């Protein structure tokens, strides 16, 4: 079978998956349709996100399964151009998540935009609700299994080591790691980083 025919079938397949998402959203609600991102072919993920409010740049690679929580649409998600989002990434979209151009988010990264102890008595003991946006700067790299907490900004060309828990902003051109993440080293800026 020729390459042109395969591309045509792939486009039709993606369209069918997008229509299936829309039908499920209409008939069964957004949360039911949203669960499709955990099983749908990765070729359909960008189309589904874009048709439901996300802003996605050119030449992105977004793997499936993708887990998105706390939203009624994907308007709080902005992804720049040439980005990669790995398998099993978890996005809490209660507040905005912005991923700038050429950022890499590795597999099983968890991004939390809000913390809430619910009805626990802890709410009155210094654990109020916290809701803040998260920004991934241009060209940053977040290693597998990292946890990013509310209000964090990861700077341009910064590196977050795998398994780190990021509780504070990460400066541009630095490497952080650990629990909680701390500065490991600075990255020299060269003409090749732009």
Protein Blocks (a to p, Z undefined) as FASTA:
>chain_A
ZZklmmmmmmmmmmmmmmmmmmmmmmnojklmmmmmmmgcfklmmmmmmmnopacdehia
cddddddehiabfklpccdehiacdehiacdfkbccdddehiacdehiacdfbdcehjaf
klmnopacddddddddehiacdehiacdehiacdehiacdehiacfbdcdehiacedjdd
ddfbdcdddfklZZ
